[in-house]
Every structure is written in structure tokens, then in C-alpha cells.
């Protein structure tokens, strides 16, 4: 039984999360031959003030970008693990 744990920095809409679950499920069905009913997906949203990358909190990075300052890398960070 595949278990996929996805962590997102920030928030996603209900529609975005539903699409992610559908896409991940479809991929495991196509690539591993798993039954859709066996695929479990958990999406955790990490508040941007609790997550940092490149030596900076993501919340601070967003504030810097809004103020017109330089930003480091991407605003969205995703960690995916499959068990």
C-alpha cells in the first residue's frame, strides 16, 4: 500500500489539494500498477513562519519580495516522501 506524504510551505486551496491527490494517485496506478483504493496521500501545510530555506524564513522571504527586495530561490517548497 503506497503512502505518500507531501509537505507544502504555505497554503493550497481545496481544489489544488484535490488535484494533487488525483495526480499522485494516477501516477502510482500507472507506474506501479497499484489500485487507486490502495494509494494514501497526506498533505501537510507548514506555516511559512515555521519553515526556512537558504538561511531565511519563507515568511520573511515573501515580505522581502513584496517590498521589492531581492528574493532567494522559489517561494514554494515541497518535500515529498513515499513509503
Secondary structure by P-SEA (a helix, b strand, c coil): cbbbbbbbcccccaaaaaaaaaaaaaaaaaacccccccbbbbbbbccccccccccccaaaaaaaaaaccccccccbbbbbbcc
